[in-house]
């Protein structure tokens, strides 16, 4: 749906300047304000979820999989929390975007199922400069190697973050940004002393697209006996996709992505080891194949596998029940019987293994219906 805001303001300002030489009249007229093109959009989405083993909530929360001897208890839930609304406006000089969804603030499911709006994007872009909250420059924000799952949560091994930033794009696929830092230190309060520094490069080809991104972080302990103990850390994110005659094969890898890595946030980014602040290393990867069936419903099938693994160097500090490896698997069938109407059915599974050696898994069946406006 489109709406044009064509309100323009024209003002004539007149002033008389009197000097010793006589009277001087000055007439100045301001240029009319430039019209904004305004677009309103979004979608309604309803999800119907059946968990075979354990209730993982509104998304496939792989880090929440219970490990050890657990009894299988099936459960069903349905929600419309992924429903979202967005507003964008632009002219020849700048553009803005606002987007919110309902994935927050649970209401009373006994009666109303009320939800609260949650901010997703709020940013402005003028020329090569972007300021505001949107996808992190470190993540696969072009979705080159990011699979389309019916479940709202991302697969293990991909990168994901939305946060406030200042991003500069000089061109030719290069971008640099200063972004909001947020660090978690086991048993301590973290103090972020500098913004996260991010740089990335995207390459778009006829049949191959790829990107590489890096992040540098610095933080310290705030308060307590380890007050002021500091360290720095860096991560790298790589992704590539291949167009195989309409099908897509893609993969990504992230090293020491920390909270930027999906399920990298399952463990803290740093620990205190003998009075020294040390970072917890982790590695994640994800690969998917998407087959395009074509036809009148534009049907597609996706198969995705992802995993994130934490280094066991600090397992004694993290604890035996901390996750050592988290994995996800998705297979789905998605189709569009009408324009702007999308359906999908998905079978997914999540696995978790702790440093103790205890493991667990959970399987989910999900149907999603999306109506775009």
Secondary structure, DSSP 8 states (H G I E B T S, - for coil): -EEEE------EEEEEEEETTEEEEEEEE------EEEEEEEEEEEEEEEESSS--TTTT-GGG---SS-----EEEEE-TT-EEEEEEE-SS-EEEEEEE--S----TTTT-----EEEEEEEEETTEEEEEEE-TTS-TT-SS----SSSS--TT-B--EEEEEEEEEETTEEEEEE-----BTTB-EEE-S-EEEEEEEEE-SSEEEEEEEEEEEEEE-SSTTTT-EEEEEEEEEEEEEEETTEEEEEEEEES-GGGBTTGGGS-SEEEETTEEEE--EEEEEEEEEEEEETTTTEEEEEEEEEEEE-GGGHHHH-TTSEEEEEEEEEEEEEEEETTEEEEEEEEEEEEEETTS-EEEEEEEEEEEEEE-
